[in-house]
Amino acid sequence: MADPKTKSQSQSPKRKSLIATVLSSALWLLSIFLAFQIPATSPLIWLPDSLLLLGFVPLLVLSRQSWLVLLFGLSNAFIGFFLLVLIHLESDKFVGELLLMKQHLVTMHSPWAWLAIGLLIAVWGAIASTIDIVKLIKRSIVR
């Protein structure tokens, strides 16, 4: 007869994976739903993008790859910076569909949500990467 502890321990990674996947999917679905419900003029326009980005956090925690967390955070911070620059570019420099795209990006996506969440995740990734590098160095010295 199998030991119950062994069975529950073997299911633990599957359970964690299921929880992370369901939580991420729920946040993404809520983000998509809110993106179509919140008007561009609302002060809550930052919420859909924030939920979209936060939907990746459970999967990043599950992956335990510090470099991936760092890269994800830096990429999102870059997108936030790009959106911030786009706000300050003069609209007369854009024509036709490019102007429509600029207006959509400026009105529907908050650069501050992307910057803030991106930088927080990048700091998390930098700290985790530093810890991983220190552990790697310690292991190589011990050998």
C-alpha positions in Angstrom: 0.0 0.0 0.0 1.3 3.4 -1.0 2.2 6.0 1.7 -0.4 8.8 1.7 2.3 11.4 2.2 4.1 10.3 -0.9 1.0 10.5 -3.0 0.1 14.0 -1.8 3.7 15.1 -2.3 3.7 13.9 -5.9 0.5 15.7 -6.6 1.7 18.9 -5.0 3.5 20.2 -8.2 0.5 19.4 -10.3 -1.8 21.2 -7.8 0.5 24.3 -7.7 0.6 24.3 -11.5 -3.2 24.0 -11.7 -3.7 26.9 -9.2 -1.2 29.1 -11.0 -2.8 28.4 -14.3 -6.3 29.0 -13.1 -5.4 32.2 -11.3 -3.5 33.5 -14.3 -6.4 32.7 -16.7 -8.9 34.3 -14.4 -6.8 37.5 -14.2 -6.4 37.6 -18.0 -10.1 37.0 -18.6 -11.0 39.7 -16.1 -8.5 42.0 -17.8 -10.1 41.4 -21.3 -13.6 41.8 -19.9 -12.7 45.1 -18.2 -10.9 46.4 -21.3 -14.2 46.4 -23.2 -16.2 47.8 -20.2 -14.1 50.7 -19.0 -14.2 53.7 -21.3 -11.0 55.4 -22.5 -11.9 58.5 -20.5 -12.2 56.7 -17.2 -9.6 57.1 -14.5 -9.7 53.3 -14.1 -8.3 52.7 -17.6 -5.0 51.4 -16.0 -6.9 48.4 -14.5 -7.1 46.1 -17.5 -3.4 46.4 -18.3 -2.5 45.9 -14.7 -4.5 42.8 -14.4 -3.1 41.5 -17.6 0.5 41.9 -16.3 -0.3 40.6 -12.8 -1.8 37.5 -14.5 1.8 36.5 -15.4 3.0 36.6 -11.8 1.6 33.2 -10.7 3.3 31.6 -13.7 6.6 33.4 -13.0 6.5 32.2 -9.4 5.9 28.7 -10.6 8.7 28.8 -13.1 11.3 29.8 -10.5 13.5 31.2 -13.3 15.0 34.5 -12.0 16.3 35.6 -15.3 12.9 35.2 -16.9 11.3 37.3 -14.1 14.0 40.0 -14.7 13.5 39.9 -18.5 9.7 40.1 -18.2 10.0 43.1 -15.8 12.4 45.0 -18.0 10.4 44.3 -21.1 7.2 45.7 -19.5 9.1 48.7 -18.1 10.3 49.4 -21.6 6.8 49.2 -23.0 5.7 51.6 -20.3 8.5 54.0 -21.2 7.6 53.7 -24.9 3.9 54.6 -24.1 5.1 57.5 -22.0 7.2 58.8 -24.9 4.3 58.3 -27.3 2.1 60.5 -25.2 4.5 63.4 -25.6 5.0 63.0 -29.4 3.1 65.6 -31.4 0.1 64.0 -33.2 0.8 66.0 -36.4 3.8 63.8 -37.0 1.4 60.8 -37.5 -0.9 60.3 -40.5 -3.7 57.9 -41.3 -3.7 54.6 -39.5 -0.6 55.5 -37.5 -2.5 58.4 -35.9 -5.3 56.0 -35.1 -2.9 53.6 -33.6 -1.2 56.3 -31.5 -4.6 57.6 -30.3 -5.6 54.1 -29.3 -2.3 53.4 -27.4 -2.4 56.8 -25.6 -6.1 56.6 -24.6 -6.4 52.8 -23.8 -3.0 51.9 -22.2 -1.6 53.6 -19.1 2.1 53.9 -19.3 2.3 54.2 -15.5 0.7 50.8 -15.0 3.3 49.2 -17.3 6.2 51.2 -15.8 5.3 50.5 -12.2 4.5 46.8 -12.5 7.4 46.3 -14.9 9.9 48.0 -12.5 8.5 46.1 -9.5 8.9 42.8 -11.3 12.3 43.8 -12.6 13.5 44.5 -9.0 12.1 41.1 -7.9 14.0 39.5 -10.8 17.2 41.4 -10.1 17.1 40.3 -6.4 16.3 36.7 -7.3 19.0 36.7 -10.0 21.6 38.1 -7.5 20.7 35.4 -5.0 20.9 32.7 -7.7 24.4 34.0 -8.8 25.6 34.1 -5.2 24.4 30.5 -4.6 26.1 29.4 -7.9 29.4 31.0 -6.8 29.2 29.4 -3.4 28.6 26.0 -4.9 31.5 26.4 -7.3 33.9 27.5 -4.5 32.9 24.5 -2.3 33.8 22.0 -5.1 
